């Protein structure tokens, strides 16, 4: 006998409200992009061949556009997949809402309609979305989609983490979204008995998606996925996971999501949850606190936070793939390079950077960002021309497809270190064009 989860009217209303809110956010994003490009509703309607009054309803969140319309909007407004990703997030909210209704026939009908739309949207994301065969099969035909085991999901986490370290962010994004959809369907299916473990997986994958969208310069969507990650971590009841997710969000927030003062508030909250005992989450939190203080120019406090971080990190806290692997990802040395580099401490920063550059196992961005930290330190110490040339060489060594926000934000820190009265120097202007005006791509 098929069991249908019983829900209250308040549950249904709550899911409907979140779904509607997601489409309102999508509509606001469409309008913002249209107005930024100076395109009227009628002009956009002529280009994508949908009536302007219907586009107005999409922008107001009153109607949901079809998958074809979403793809056309993303293409015409030059969103580079950002509107597609946001619409996929909203459509996932629709699918979640359809699973809480008490009418089984309505569940089947709504889920099938959303499944087809989501597949079309995933296809619109490009090759990256279609390269993950099994999630696509499960979208096409739910009869082929047996619930994946927790072990399978943990393997998926490892696969996505490897992709983040080795592939351009735009390619990674599609695969992650499809797996997140599959996981969401599995979590909301009736009778789940492994929800705690699945919430742990959801927290991890949603945080990964937040980091990818940060790299793709889509802060609104990144923050929404981090909210999902926090909610899933809280639902798991695992304290250190709750802290790790908040520290992960805080760290990526320094790359265009939030100002450093807000990041400090996030780390303070994470510290409260973590408590005083050394833990993986506490080590991550103290690390990001040191970064934020350095970014604010509070160098003595940043150095103090660095010392405390190094003390906790030396306490042999457990490694956690994707969050804390100091022997494999250079996080300890990178934090030292950042804190000392921002203060112009050439010797200390140089030693940390050298340790990173000697490691052959780090992800593609680690070596480039370490070189940019060294360049920033050189500029702060007074070697402006030398520093920006070092930074230009670091950026030029990276293929353009890999110059995401995590890299270009480091380049901006080099430029911000240049005194205002020195920013028209030839090497500085040349680097600005290379790294910022022409270099910030997915």
C-alpha positions in Angstrom: 0.0 0.0 0.0 1.4 3.4 -1.0 1.9 5.8 1.9 1.4 9.5 1.4 2.8 11.9 3.9 0.1 13.7 5.8 0.7 17.4 6.1 -1.2 20.3 7.6 -2.6 23.3 5.7 0.2 25.3 7.4 2.8 23.0 5.9 1.4 23.3 2.4 1.0 27.1 2.8 4.6 27.4 4.0 6.0 25.4 1.0 3.8 27.4 -1.4 5.1 30.7 0.1 8.7 29.6 -0.3 8.0 28.6 -3.9 6.3 31.9 -4.7 9.1 33.8 -3.1 11.7 32.0 -5.3 9.8 33.0 -8.4 9.5 36.6 -7.2 13.3 36.7 -6.8 13.7 35.3 -10.3 11.4 38.0 -11.6 13.3 40.7 -9.8 16.6 39.3 -11.3 15.1 39.4 -14.8 13.9 43.0 -14.4 17.3 44.1 -12.9 19.2 42.6 -15.9 16.8 44.1 -18.4 17.1 47.6 -16.9 20.9 47.3 -16.6 21.1 46.7 -20.3 18.6 49.5 -21.0 16.1 47.2 -22.7 12.3 48.0 -22.5 9.7 45.4 -22.0 8.4 45.8 -25.6 12.0 45.5 -27.0 12.7 42.4 -25.0 9.3 41.0 -26.1 10.3 41.5 -29.8 13.6 39.8 -29.3 12.4 36.7 -27.5 8.9 36.5 -29.1 6.8 36.5 -25.9 4.2 39.3 -25.3 5.5 42.1 -23.2 2.5 41.9 -20.8 3.5 38.2 -20.1 7.1 39.3 -19.4 5.8 41.9 -17.0 3.9 39.2 -15.1 7.1 37.1 -15.0 9.0 40.0 -13.5 6.3 40.5 -10.9 6.4 36.8 -10.0 2.7 36.4 -10.9 3.3 33.8 -13.6 6.0 31.1 -14.0 7.7 31.2 -17.4 8.2 28.1 -19.4 11.6 26.4 -19.7 11.9 27.8 -23.3 11.1 31.3 -22.1 13.7 31.1 -19.3 16.4 29.9 -21.6 15.5 32.8 -24.0 15.6 35.3 -21.2 19.0 34.1 -20.0 20.4 34.2 -23.5 19.0 37.5 -24.6 19.9 39.3 -21.3 23.5 37.9 -21.3 23.0 36.2 -17.9 25.5 33.4 -18.7 23.4 30.7 -17.0 22.6 32.8 -13.8 18.9 33.1 -14.6 18.7 29.5 -15.5 20.3 28.5 -12.2 17.9 30.8 -10.3 14.9 29.4 -12.2 16.0 25.9 -11.5 16.2 26.7 -7.8 12.6 28.1 -7.9 11.4 25.1 -9.9 12.9 22.8 -7.2 10.8 24.7 -4.7 7.7 24.1 -6.8 8.6 20.4 -6.9 9.0 20.3 -3.1 5.6 22.0 -2.7 4.0 19.4 -4.9 5.2 16.6 -2.6 3.4 18.0 0.5 -0.1 18.0 -1.0 -2.4 15.3 0.3 -3.8 14.4 -3.1 -1.7 11.5 -4.7 -3.0 12.2 -8.2 -2.0 15.8 -7.9 1.5 14.7 -6.6 2.0 12.5 -9.7 0.8 15.1 -12.1 2.7 18.1 -10.7 5.9 16.1 -10.1 5.9 14.9 -13.7 5.3 18.4 -15.1 8.1 19.8 -12.9 10.4 16.9 -13.8 10.1 17.6 -17.5 10.6 21.4 -17.0 13.6 20.8 -14.8 15.2 18.5 -17.3 14.8 21.2 -20.0 16.3 23.8 -17.7 19.2 21.5 -16.9 19.8 21.0 -20.6 19.8 24.8 -21.0 22.7 24.9 -18.5 25.0 23.5 -21.2 27.2 20.4 -21.4 28.0 20.4 -17.8 24.4 19.7 -16.8 24.1 16.8 -19.3 27.4 15.1 -18.5 26.0 13.5 -15.4 24.1 10.5 -16.9 22.4 8.9 -13.9 20.7 12.0 -12.6 19.4 12.8 -16.1 18.0 9.2 -16.3 16.2 9.7 -13.0 14.7 13.0 -14.3 13.6 11.4 -17.5 12.0 8.3 -16.0 11.4 8.0 -12.3 10.8 4.3 -12.6 14.5 3.9 -13.3 15.5 6.0 -10.3 15.8 3.8 -7.2 16.7 5.9 -4.1 20.5 6.3 -3.9 22.2 5.0 -0.8 24.1 7.3 1.6 27.3 5.7 0.4 26.4 6.6 -3.2 25.7 10.2 -2.1 29.0 10.4 -0.2 30.8 9.3 -3.4 28.9 12.0 -5.3 30.2 14.6 -2.8 33.7 13.4 -3.5 33.2 13.6 -7.3 31.8 17.1 -7.1 34.7 18.2 -4.9 37.2 16.9 -7.4 35.4 18.7 -10.2 35.5 22.0 -8.2 39.2 21.6 -7.8 39.9 20.7 -11.4 37.2 22.1 -13.8 35.8 25.6 -14.6 33.0 26.6 -12.4 30.4 26.8 -15.2 31.0 23.1 -16.0 30.6 22.1 -12.4 27.4 24.0 -11.8 25.1 22.0 -14.0 26.1 18.6 -12.6 25.7 19.9 -9.0 22.2 21.3 -9.7 21.0 18.1 -11.2 22.3 16.0 -8.2 20.8 18.5 -5.8 17.4 18.1 -7.5 17.7 14.3 -7.3 18.6 14.5 -3.6 15.8 16.9 -2.8 13.3 14.5 -4.4 14.7 11.7 -2.4 14.5 13.6 0.9 10.9 14.7 0.3 9.7 11.3 -0.8 7.3 9.6 1.7 8.7 7.3 4.4 12.3 8.3 4.4 14.1 6.7 7.4 17.7 8.0 6.7 16.8 11.7 6.8 19.7 12.6 9.2 22.3 11.3 6.8 20.6 12.8 3.7 20.5 16.2 5.4 24.2 15.9 6.0 24.7 15.3 2.3 22.4 18.1 1.3 24.3 20.5 3.6 27.5 19.5 1.9 26.3 19.7 -1.7 24.4 22.9 -1.1 27.5 24.5 0.3 29.5 23.3 -2.7 26.9 24.9 -4.9 27.2 28.1 -3.0 30.9 28.1 -3.5 30.5 27.5 -7.3 28.0 30.3 -7.6 30.4 32.6 -5.7 33.0 31.7 -8.4 30.4 32.5 -11.1 29.7 36.0 -9.6 26.1 35.2 -8.7 26.0 36.3 -5.1 22.2 36.2 -4.7 21.9 32.6 -5.7 25.0 31.7 -3.7 23.5 33.1 -0.5 20.3 31.2 -1.1 22.1 28.0 -1.4 24.1 28.7 1.7 20.8 29.2 3.5 19.7 25.8 2.3 23.0 24.4 3.5 22.6 25.9 6.9 19.0 24.7 7.2 20.0 21.1 6.3 23.0 21.2 8.7 20.7 22.4 11.5 18.2 19.6 10.6 20.9 17.0 10.9 21.5 18.0 14.6 25.3 17.6 14.2 27.0 20.5 15.9 30.3 20.5 14.1 28.5 20.2 10.7 26.5 23.3 11.6 29.7 25.1 12.4 31.6 23.9 9.3 28.8 25.1 7.0 28.7 28.5 8.6 32.5 28.8 8.4 32.4 27.7 4.7 29.8 30.4 4.0 31.7 33.0 5.9 34.9 32.2 4.0 33.3 32.4 0.6 31.4 35.6 1.6 34.7 37.4 1.6 34.7 37.0 -2.2 32.0 39.4 -3.1 29.0 38.0 -1.1 29.3 40.2 2.0 31.5 42.9 3.5 34.1 41.8 6.0 32.3 43.3 9.0 29.3 41.0 8.2 31.6 38.1 7.8 32.9 38.7 11.4 29.3 38.5 12.6 29.0 35.1 10.9 32.2 33.9 12.5 31.1 35.1 16.0 27.8 33.1 15.6 29.8 30.0 14.5 32.1 30.3 17.5 29.1 30.4 19.8 27.8 27.2 18.4 31.2 25.5 18.4 32.1 26.2 22.0 35.7 26.3 23.3 36.9 22.7 22.7 39.1 22.3 19.6 37.1 21.0 16.6 37.1 21.1 12.8 34.4 23.7 12.7 36.2 25.9 15.2 39.5 25.7 13.3 37.7 26.7 10.1 35.9 29.6 11.9 39.0 31.1 13.4 40.7 30.8 10.1 38.0 32.9 8.4 38.0 35.4 11.3 41.7 36.0 10.7 41.0 36.6 6.9 38.2 39.0 7.7 40.2 41.1 10.2 43.1 41.2 7.7 40.7 42.4 4.9 39.5 45.2 7.3 43.1 46.4 8.0 42.9 45.3 11.6 46.3 43.7 11.4 47.2 43.2 15.0 43.8 41.5 15.7 44.2 39.4 12.5 47.6 38.2 13.7 46.2 37.3 17.1 43.3 35.4 15.4 45.9 33.6 13.2 47.8 32.5 16.3 44.7 31.1 17.9 43.7 29.4 14.6 47.2 27.8 14.4 46.8 26.5 18.0 43.4 24.9 17.3 44.6 23.5 13.9 47.6 21.9 15.7 45.2 20.0 18.0 44.8 17.2 15.5 41.2 18.0 14.7 39.6 15.6 12.2 40.0 16.2 8.5 36.8 16.6 6.5 36.9 16.5 2.7 35.9 19.7 1.1 36.1 21.6 4.4 39.2 20.9 6.3 42.2 19.1 4.8 45.2 21.1 5.9 47.8 18.5 4.6 46.2 18.5 1.2 44.8 21.9 0.4 47.3 24.4 1.9 44.7 26.2 4.0 46.9 26.8 7.0 49.7 28.3 4.8 47.2 30.3 2.7 45.8 31.9 5.8 49.3 32.8 7.0 50.1 34.3 3.6 46.8 36.3 3.6 47.3 37.7 7.1 51.0 38.5 6.8 50.6 39.7 3.2 47.9 42.2 3.9 50.2 43.7 6.6 53.2 43.8 4.3 55.2 41.3 6.4 57.4 40.1 3.6 59.4 37.3 5.3 56.4 35.6 7.0 54.2 35.9 3.9 57.0 34.7 1.6 57.7 31.6 3.7 54.0 30.6 3.6 53.7 31.2 -0.1 56.8 29.1 -0.8 55.3 26.2 1.1 52.2 26.3 -1.0 54.1 26.6 -4.3 56.2 23.5 -3.4 53.1 21.4 -3.1 52.0 19.6 -6.3 48.7 18.3 -5.0 46.7 21.5 -4.5 43.8 22.7 -6.7 44.4 24.9 -9.7 43.5 28.1 -7.9 45.7 27.6 -4.8 49.0 28.3 -6.5 47.7 31.3 -8.4 46.1 32.8 -5.3 49.3 32.2 -3.3 51.2 34.1 -5.9 48.6 36.9 -5.7 49.0 37.0 -1.9 52.8 37.5 -2.4 52.1 40.2 -5.0 49.8 42.0 -2.5 52.5 41.8 0.2 55.0 43.3 -2.2 52.8 46.2 -3.0 52.0 46.9 0.7 55.7 46.8 1.4 56.3 49.5 -1.2 57.2 47.6 -4.3 54.2 48.7 -6.4 55.5 48.1 -9.9 57.1 44.8 -8.9 54.0 43.6 -7.1 51.5 44.3 -9.9 53.9 42.6 -12.4 54.0 39.5 -10.1 50.2 39.6 -10.0 49.9 40.0 -13.8 52.2 37.0 -14.3 50.1 35.0 -11.9 46.8 35.8 -13.7 48.3 35.3 -17.1 49.4 31.8 -16.1 45.8 30.7 -15.6 43.6 29.9 -18.6 40.8 32.4 -19.0 38.0 29.9 -18.3 39.5 29.4 -14.8 39.7 33.1 -13.9 36.7 33.0 -11.6 35.7 35.4 -8.8 37.9 33.5 -6.2 40.9 34.5 -8.3 39.8 38.0 -9.5 38.9 39.1 -6.0 42.5 38.3 -5.0 43.6 40.5 -7.9 41.4 43.3 -6.7 43.1 43.1 -3.3 46.4 43.7 -5.0 45.0 46.7 -6.7 43.4 48.1 -3.5 46.8 47.9 -1.8 48.1 50.4 -4.3 48.0 54.0 -2.9 45.4 56.2 -4.6 48.0 58.6 -5.9 49.9 55.7 -7.6 47.0 54.0 -9.4 47.6 55.6 -12.7 51.1 54.2 -13.0 51.5 52.2 -16.3 52.0 48.7 -14.7 49.0 49.3 -12.5 46.6 50.3 -15.3 47.9 47.4 -17.4 47.2 44.9 -14.6 43.8 46.4 -14.0 42.8 45.7 -17.6 44.2 42.2 -17.6 42.8 41.1 -14.3 39.5 42.9 -13.8 38.1 44.4 -17.0 39.0 41.4 -19.3 39.8 38.6 -16.9 36.7 38.0 -14.7 35.0 35.1 -16.4 33.5 31.8 -15.3 
